Amino acid sequence: MTERKKNEIVAELNEKLSALKNQDNTLLREAGKFAEKRDDLNARARSLRDEVLGLRNQRDELNSKVKELKQSRDERRVGIHEKLDEIKKLGEEHKLLAKRKPSQSHEVLQKEVESTDWTIQTTSLTLQEDKALVEKVKQLETQLSIYRKLEQLAKRIAQLRAETRAMKAETDHLHGQLTENAQKSQEIHKRMLEKIEESKTLKAEADNTHKQFLQAKEKTRPIREEMEALSNQIRQLNGEMREESQKERKESEDTLRQTLESKAREKLKRGEKLTWEEFQLLAERGITEQD
């Protein structure tokens, strides 16, 4: 194969190699776009996961608060029931005791006790009269004790009812806070689930984009193999042409040397003076003017 033909082949191979490089660069740019998109999607997914973690912490804090409020509310509800049971019990006791209430009023009985005591203290009485009046005071005090017990029961019932109303107000307030925090927790939980789904969607899209990136990279493999094969062919042909060029140059140099040597020998035979180059050439051959 002539050098010209080889040069033509090398030029064709270089043209094909250039076209393959363009294809490879195009695919690499395409893969780069996929990689950039994938990284952006993964970054957004990570950001959403951070948001999810923050929302989960908020939700858990609210749930913990709801639990505490519920416990406080339930404790007060139990307290209210206990007080209502006590009110009911005291009310029944008041009702039964009221049936034993004396016919005379508390004021009348109190005045009668005071009057009788005064008589005992200020009047000279016989033992029998004194004893009778003391017995009367005891009977009056027994009747008055019913009024005092009824009054104590009424006060205790009133106190329990006031405490019950206060606890009911506290219970309603706690229930309101509980409901508000529970609603916030549900809203945050809903937002958290939405963020989770959005993150999953982005992650799935990122994974798909990564597959496209790998596919684009894979497309470059046969192209690069072909580029390598073409490069090897070009290197081989260039090497062959260099060898041939070197061979031709050597042959040309040898021919020139032989021509010069022949001329120098002729000049030497004729006794003509040699140039320095001709002398060196013949000297290399072991020929001198003396010969």
C-alpha positions in Angstrom: 0.0 0.0 0.0 1.4 3.4 -1.0 2.0 6.1 1.5 -0.5 8.3 -0.3 -3.1 5.6 0.1 -2.3 5.2 3.8 -2.5 9.0 4.3 -6.0 8.9 2.7 -7.0 6.1 5.0 -5.6 8.0 8.1 -7.6 11.1 7.0 -10.8 9.0 6.7 -10.1 7.4 10.1 -9.5 10.8 11.7 -12.7 12.1 10.2 -14.6 9.1 11.6 -12.8 9.6 15.0 -13.8 13.2 15.0 -17.4 12.3 14.3 -17.3 9.7 17.1 -15.8 12.3 19.5 -18.7 14.6 18.7 -21.2 11.9 19.5 -19.3 11.0 22.7 -19.3 14.7 23.8 -23.0 15.0 23.0 -23.8 11.9 25.1 -21.6 13.2 27.9 -23.4 16.5 27.9 -26.7 14.6 27.9 -25.4 12.5 30.8 -24.2 15.6 32.6 -27.7 17.1 32.3 -29.2 13.9 33.8 -26.6 14.0 36.6 -27.4 17.6 37.3 -31.2 17.0 37.4 -30.7 13.9 39.5 -28.5 15.8 42.1 -31.1 18.6 42.2 -33.9 16.1 42.8 -32.0 14.3 45.5 -31.2 17.7 47.2 -34.9 18.6 47.1 -35.8 15.2 48.5 -33.2 15.6 51.3 -34.6 19.1 52.1 -38.1 17.6 52.3 -36.9 14.8 54.6 -35.4 17.5 56.9 -38.8 19.3 56.9 -40.5 15.9 57.7 -38.2 15.5 60.7 -39.0 19.0 61.9 -42.7 18.4 61.5 -42.5 15.0 63.2 -40.8 16.7 66.2 -43.5 19.3 66.3 -46.3 16.7 66.1 -44.7 14.6 68.8 -44.3 17.6 71.1 -48.0 18.4 70.6 -49.0 14.8 71.1 -47.1 14.8 74.4 -48.8 18.0 75.4 -52.2 16.5 74.4 -51.4 13.5 76.6 -50.6 15.7 79.6 -53.7 17.8 79.1 -55.9 14.7 78.8 -54.5 13.3 82.0 -55.1 16.6 83.8 -58.6 16.8 82.3 -59.5 13.2 83.3 -58.1 13.8 86.8 -60.5 16.7 87.2 -63.4 14.8 85.8 -62.7 12.1 88.4 -62.6 14.8 91.0 -65.9 16.2 89.8 -67.5 12.8 90.0 -66.2 12.3 93.5 -67.6 15.6 94.6 -70.9 15.0 92.9 -71.1 11.6 94.7 -70.3 13.4 98.0 -72.9 16.1 97.2 -75.5 13.3 96.5 -74.6 11.5 99.7 -74.7 14.7 101.8 -78.0 15.7 100.1 -79.6 12.4 101.1 -78.3 12.9 104.6 -79.7 16.4 104.7 -83.0 15.2 103.4 -83.3 12.5 106.1 -82.2 14.9 108.8 -84.6 17.6 107.6 -87.4 15.1 108.4 -86.3 15.2 112.0 -86.3 19.0 112.1 -88.1 20.3 115.2 -91.4 22.1 114.7 -90.0 25.2 116.4 -87.6 27.4 114.5 -83.9 27.6 115.2 -84.3 31.1 116.6 -87.1 30.2 118.9 -85.2 27.2 120.3 -82.1 29.3 120.7 -84.0 31.9 122.7 -85.6 29.3 124.8 -82.2 27.7 125.7 -80.8 31.1 126.6 -83.9 31.9 128.7 -83.7 28.6 130.5 -80.0 29.0 131.1 -80.6 32.5 132.5 -83.3 31.1 134.9 -80.9 28.4 136.1 -78.2 30.9 136.7 -80.2 33.7 138.3 -83.1 32.0 140.1 -83.0 30.1 143.4 -84.4 26.7 142.5 -85.0 23.5 144.2 -82.9 20.5 143.2 -85.8 19.0 141.4 -86.6 22.2 139.6 -83.0 22.7 138.6 -82.8 19.1 137.4 -85.9 19.6 135.3 -84.6 22.8 133.7 -81.2 21.2 132.9 -83.0 18.3 131.3 -85.0 20.8 129.3 -81.9 22.5 128.1 -80.5 19.1 127.0 -83.6 18.4 124.9 -83.5 21.9 123.4 -79.8 21.5 122.6 -80.5 18.1 120.9 -83.1 19.8 118.7 -80.7 22.7 118.0 -78.0 20.2 117.0 -80.2 19.1 114.2 -80.3 22.7 112.9 -76.5 23.0 113.3 -76.0 19.7 111.4 -78.4 20.8 108.7 -76.5 24.1 108.4 -73.1 22.3 108.3 -74.4 20.0 105.6 -75.8 22.9 103.6 -72.5 24.8 103.8 -70.5 21.7 102.8 -72.9 21.0 99.8 -72.6 24.7 98.8 -68.8 24.5 99.0 -68.7 21.2 97.0 -70.9 22.7 94.3 -68.6 25.8 94.1 -65.6 23.5 93.8 -67.4 21.4 91.2 -68.2 24.5 89.1 -64.5 25.6 89.3 -63.3 22.2 88.4 -65.8 22.0 85.6 -64.5 25.3 84.2 -60.9 24.0 84.5 -62.0 20.8 82.7 -63.6 22.7 79.9 -60.5 24.9 79.5 -58.2 21.9 79.5 -60.5 20.2 77.0 -60.4 23.2 74.8 -56.6 23.3 74.9 -56.5 19.6 74.3 -58.8 19.8 71.3 -56.8 22.8 69.9 -53.5 21.0 70.2 -54.9 17.7 68.9 -56.2 19.6 65.8 -52.7 21.2 65.3 -51.1 17.8 65.6 -53.5 16.4 63.0 -52.7 19.3 60.6 -49.0 18.9 61.1 -49.3 15.1 60.7 -51.2 15.6 57.4 -48.5 18.1 56.2 -45.8 15.6 57.2 -47.5 12.8 55.2 -47.8 15.1 52.2 -44.1 16.0 52.5 -43.2 12.3 52.8 -45.2 11.5 49.6 -43.6 14.5 47.8 -40.1 13.3 48.9 -40.9 9.7 47.7 -42.0 11.1 44.3 -38.8 13.2 44.0 -36.7 10.2 45.0 -38.4 8.0 42.5 -37.8 10.7 39.8 -34.2 11.0 40.9 -33.7 7.2 40.7 -35.2 7.2 37.2 -33.0 10.1 36.2 -30.0 8.2 37.5 -31.0 5.3 35.2 -31.1 7.7 32.3 -27.7 9.0 33.3 -26.3 5.4 33.4 -28.0 4.7 30.0 -26.4 7.8 28.5 -23.0 6.8 29.9 -23.5 3.2 28.6 -24.1 4.6 25.1 -20.6 6.0 25.1 -19.0 2.7 25.8 -19.3 1.2 22.2 -18.4 4.6 20.8 -15.3 4.8 22.9 -14.4 1.2 22.0 -14.7 2.2 18.4 -12.7 5.4 19.0 -10.0 3.3 20.6 -10.0 0.9 17.7 -9.7 3.8 15.2 -7.0 5.4 17.3 -5.1 2.1 17.2 -5.5 1.9 13.5 -4.3 5.4 13.0 -1.3 4.9 15.3 -0.5 1.7 13.4 -0.7 3.3 10.0 1.3 6.4 11.2 3.9 4.0 12.6 4.1 2.1 9.4 4.4 5.4 7.4 7.1 6.6 9.8 9.0 3.4 9.4 8.7 3.5 5.6 9.7 7.2 5.6 12.7 6.4 7.7 13.6 3.4 5.4 13.2 5.6 2.3 15.3 8.3 3.9 18.0 5.8 4.9 18.0 4.3 1.4 18.2 7.8 -0.1 21.0 8.7 2.3 22.8 5.4 1.4 22.4 6.1 -2.3 23.7 9.6 -1.9 26.6 8.4 0.3 27.5 5.7 -2.4 27.4 8.4 -5.1 29.6 10.7 -3.1 31.9 7.9 -2.2 32.2 6.9 -5.8 32.9 10.4 -6.9 35.5 10.8 -4.1 37.2 7.6 -5.2 37.4 8.8 -8.8 38.9 12.1 -7.6 41.3 10.2 -5.5 42.4 8.1 -8.5 42.8 11.2 -10.5 44.9 12.7 -7.8 42.6 15.5 -7.2 42.3 17.1 -3.8 39.3 15.9 -1.7 36.9 18.1 0.2 36.8 17.6 4.0 33.4 15.8 3.6 34.8 13.5 0.9 37.9 12.8 3.0 35.7 12.0 6.1 33.5 9.8 4.0 36.4 7.8 2.6 38.0 7.7 6.0 34.9 6.0 7.4 35.5 3.4 4.7 39.1 3.0 5.7 40.3 4.7 2.5 42.9 7.5 2.6 44.8 9.5 0.0 47.9 7.4 0.7 46.0 4.3 -0.5 
